[in-house]
Amino acid sequence: MAVVRLSGPNTQGIAGAIAGRLPVPRYAALRTFRDADGAAIDRGLLLYFPAPNSYTGDDTVEFHCHGGPAVVEALLRHLVQVGARGAEPGEFTQRAYLNGRLDLSQAEAVAALIEAETGAAAAAALRSLDGEFGQAVDAVADWVAAVRVELEAGLDFSDEEAVEGLGGGELRGRILGIVEHLEEIHRRAALGVQVGRTGDLTIVGAPNMGKSSLMNALCGRDAAIVHAAAGTTRDVVTEPIRFGGRSVRLVDTAGLRSGEGVGDVEVEGVRRARRAAAGALHVMLAVEDGQRLDEAAESVIRKVGVERMTLVRTKTDLGGGATGLRDSKLVGLTEVAVSAKTGEGLEALIARLEEVGGGASGEDAWAAKERHLAALDRAKAALYRACRAVEGGEEMVAEDLREAQDQLGEITGRVTTEELLGRIFSSFCIGK
């Protein structure tokens, strides 16, 4: 089946030209969908949602038709012929926002719910879609506004005895109380960004360290070519995989080496390997068991950092070393010894990857974007400036509070620009 959604001020007339009389609102009715000549396109269900109580806030009709491409294309073509046009990406949700059906954070939660790959990400998106995130932000913005009102009333009527201004200590206390609430919002929003983030688990190391064999063992199939000759892998090889309930990409890379005998193709492969490591969610540095870390390996550790890396000791079947978790000589670096050939140690490595790739549970997270965190940070910075400005005069405090209120308003849409709305809704899929 396919669902074709029609929404806008001319919905009733356009839908009537295709399907005849509209059904009772919110009740499905069987209708024959016809073209301009009266020929049947399909027979399906028709639902009518009158304004303002529809998803978009405008009159909306849904055609539930058979999902074959010929049927859907014919229906779309004839809808356009009688006055409709194709929706832009995210236009239905943008209209819902403009018509007051959703605030901006809820609108973005729609996209987050569609993109969610884990239960935690979906739950965070639903909380934001229900309005929890936006309501919390609006509440803080209202508290800021209340302090502004008192301050500005004191400025406007400072000569009248009936108006009492806020004392410096009381003012700082109220602002710092608002900051506490803002930090809790930031914590839950940052957690939502984390549970919604996907990334790469990238394998790097010198040539012939068993990187491709390790990738194949983790994938459970021959995703990468394995050969005894060094430099077999010349490019980045990726394979989708799930760790900790999250979809990630497992990435195999060219061996890290330089010097004589390294051609231009291999140099480019090494460059791509380093770039893949720099942008990865987590890096597995493959070093054959018993070998010392060479200069290239130490360079990767310095650039990536031990908190975002696991040292994987490979080929333990050749040296007879113990497999599984080991104590590392480098403080903070987790070390796991495995044999891709026998499978020993893989269970410990997978547990490690589930830990770093699965992310936080996000039990109280709100679906959020990096832009939300940036706005919260700017609002918090403005509030701290307001605290510092207390001794300098209420005019400066009021200006910093206005800045904080504007930053919070950008999250829910109380303060917007055309550029901001265009950037948000252009990322949606067509049909939402």
ChimeraX attribute file (.defattr): number of C-alpha atoms within 10 A of each C-alpha:
attribute: neighborCount
match mode: 1-to-1
recipient: residues
	/A:1	9
	/A:2	15
	/A:3	16
	/A:4	15
	/A:5	16
	/A:6	25
	/A:7	25
	/A:8	17
	/A:9	11
	/A:10	14
	/A:11	19
	/A:12	19
	/A:13	14
	/A:14	22
	/A:15	25
	/A:16	12
	/A:17	19
	/A:18	22
	/A:19	22
	/A:20	15
	/A:21	14
	/A:22	18
	/A:23	18
	/A:24	13
	/A:25	11
	/A:26	13
	/A:27	12
	/A:28	17
	/A:29	15
	/A:30	13
	/A:31	21
	/A:32	18
	/A:33	24
	/A:34	20
	/A:35	19
	/A:36	12
	/A:37	6
	/A:38	11
	/A:39	10
	/A:40	13
	/A:41	19
	/A:42	19
	/A:43	17
	/A:44	19
	/A:45	20
	/A:46	26
	/A:47	21
	/A:48	23
	/A:49	21
	/A:50	19
	/A:51	15
	/A:52	15
	/A:53	12
	/A:54	17
	/A:55	20
	/A:56	24
	/A:57	23
	/A:58	22
	/A:59	20
	/A:60	24
	/A:61	25
	/A:62	18
	/A:63	24
	/A:64	21
	/A:65	22
	/A:66	16
	/A:67	12
	/A:68	10
	/A:69	10
	/A:70	10
	/A:71	16
	/A:72	20
	/A:73	13
	/A:74	14
	/A:75	21
	/A:76	16
	/A:77	15
	/A:78	19
	/A:79	22
	/A:80	12
	/A:81	13
	/A:82	15
	/A:83	13
	/A:84	18
	/A:85	12
	/A:86	13
	/A:87	14
	/A:88	15
	/A:89	16
	/A:90	23
	/A:91	19
	/A:92	25
	/A:93	25
	/A:94	26
	/A:95	19
	/A:96	22
	/A:97	22
	/A:98	15
	/A:99	15
	/A:100	13
	/A:101	19
	/A:102	24
	/A:103	22
	/A:104	27
	/A:105	27
	/A:106	29
	/A:107	26
	/A:108	27
	/A:109	26
	/A:110	20
	/A:111	21
	/A:112	25
	/A:113	20
	/A:114	13
	/A:115	14
	/A:116	22
	/A:117	19
	/A:118	17
	/A:119	14
	/A:120	24
	/A:121	27
	/A:122	22
	/A:123	21
	/A:124	30
	/A:125	30
	/A:126	19
	/A:127	18
	/A:128	27
	/A:129	25
	/A:130	13
	/A:131	21
	/A:132	16
	/A:133	25
	/A:134	23
	/A:135	15
	/A:136	15
	/A:137	22
	/A:138	18
	/A:139	14
	/A:140	19
	/A:141	22
	/A:142	14
	/A:143	16
	/A:144	22
	/A:145	17
	/A:146	11
	/A:147	18
	/A:148	20
	/A:149	13
	/A:150	16
	/A:151	21
	/A:152	16
	/A:153	14
	/A:154	18
	/A:155	15
	/A:156	11
	/A:157	13
	/A:158	14
	/A:159	10
	/A:160	9
	/A:161	7
	/A:162	9
	/A:163	14
	/A:164	14
	/A:165	16
	/A:166	15
	/A:167	10
	/A:168	14
	/A:169	11
	/A:170	10
	/A:171	19
	/A:172	19
	/A:173	13
	/A:174	15
	/A:175	19
	/A:176	17
	/A:177	12
	/A:178	18
	/A:179	19
	/A:180	12
	/A:181	15
	/A:182	21
	/A:183	14
	/A:184	12
	/A:185	20
	/A:186	23
	/A:187	16
	/A:188	20
	/A:189	26
	/A:190	21
	/A:191	24
	/A:192	29
	/A:193	23
	/A:194	20
	/A:195	29
	/A:196	28
	/A:197	19
	/A:198	19
	/A:199	15
	/A:200	22
	/A:201	28
	/A:202	28
	/A:203	30
	/A:204	29
	/A:205	29
	/A:206	25
	/A:207	20
	/A:208	22
	/A:209	22
	/A:210	25
	/A:211	31
	/A:212	26
	/A:213	24
	/A:214	25
	/A:215	24
	/A:216	20
	/A:217	18
	/A:218	19
	/A:219	16
	/A:220	9
	/A:221	10
	/A:222	13
	/A:223	17
	/A:224	22
	/A:225	12
	/A:226	17
	/A:227	13
	/A:228	10
	/A:229	9
	/A:230	13
	/A:231	18
	/A:232	17
	/A:233	23
	/A:234	18
	/A:235	19
	/A:236	17
	/A:237	18
	/A:238	18
	/A:239	16
	/A:240	12
	/A:241	15
	/A:242	16
	/A:243	19
	/A:244	19
	/A:245	15
	/A:246	23
	/A:247	19
	/A:248	22
	/A:249	21
	/A:250	23
	/A:251	25
	/A:252	29
	/A:253	28
	/A:254	30
	/A:255	29
	/A:256	22
	/A:257	18
	/A:258	13
	/A:259	7
	/A:260	6
	/A:261	7
	/A:262	11
	/A:263	11
	/A:264	9
	/A:265	11
	/A:266	21
	/A:267	18
	/A:268	14
	/A:269	21
	/A:270	25
	/A:271	15
	/A:272	17
	/A:273	24
	/A:274	21
	/A:275	11
	/A:276	21
	/A:277	25
	/A:278	16
	/A:279	14
	/A:280	21
	/A:281	19
	/A:282	24
	/A:283	30
	/A:284	26
	/A:285	26
	/A:286	27
	/A:287	25
	/A:288	24
	/A:289	22
	/A:290	14
	/A:291	9
	/A:292	9
	/A:293	15
	/A:294	12
	/A:295	12
	/A:296	15
	/A:297	19
	/A:298	12
	/A:299	12
	/A:300	20
	/A:301	20
	/A:302	10
	/A:303	11
	/A:304	18
	/A:305	16
	/A:306	18
	/A:307	13
	/A:308	17
	/A:309	25
	/A:310	24
	/A:311	24
	/A:312	30
	/A:313	27
	/A:314	29
	/A:315	26
	/A:316	21
	/A:317	17
	/A:318	12
	/A:319	11
	/A:320	11
	/A:321	16
	/A:322	16
	/A:323	23
	/A:324	18
	/A:325	17
	/A:326	14
	/A:327	11
	/A:328	12
	/A:329	9
	/A:330	11
	/A:331	8
	/A:332	14
	/A:333	17
	/A:334	20
	/A:335	21
	/A:336	25
	/A:337	26
	/A:338	27
	/A:339	27
	/A:340	22
	/A:341	15
	/A:342	12
	/A:343	14
	/A:344	18
	/A:345	21
	/A:346	20
	/A:347	14
	/A:348	16
	/A:349	22
	/A:350	16
	/A:351	13
	/A:352	19
	/A:353	20
	/A:354	16
	/A:355	13
	/A:356	20
	/A:357	25
	/A:358	21
	/A:359	20
	/A:360	16
	/A:361	16
	/A:362	22
	/A:363	14
	/A:364	15
	/A:365	28
	/A:366	34
	/A:367	36
	/A:368	28
	/A:369	20
	/A:370	11
	/A:371	11
	/A:372	21
	/A:373	18
	/A:374	14
	/A:375	19
	/A:376	23
	/A:377	18
	/A:378	17
	/A:379	25
	/A:380	25
	/A:381	16
	/A:382	21
	/A:383	26
	/A:384	19
	/A:385	17
	/A:386	28
	/A:387	23
	/A:388	13
	/A:389	19
	/A:390	18
	/A:391	12
	/A:392	11
	/A:393	11
	/A:394	21
	/A:395	14
	/A:396	17
	/A:397	26
	/A:398	23
	/A:399	16
	/A:400	22
	/A:401	26
	/A:402	19
	/A:403	19
	/A:404	27
	/A:405	25
	/A:406	19
	/A:407	24
	/A:408	28
	/A:409	20
	/A:410	19
	/A:411	27
	/A:412	24
	/A:413	21
	/A:414	14
	/A:415	14
	/A:416	15
	/A:417	9
	/A:418	7
	/A:419	8
	/A:420	12
	/A:421	13
	/A:422	12
	/A:423	10
	/A:424	15
	/A:425	21
	/A:426	14
	/A:427	12
	/A:428	22
	/A:429	13
	/A:430	14
	/A:431	16
	/A:432	18
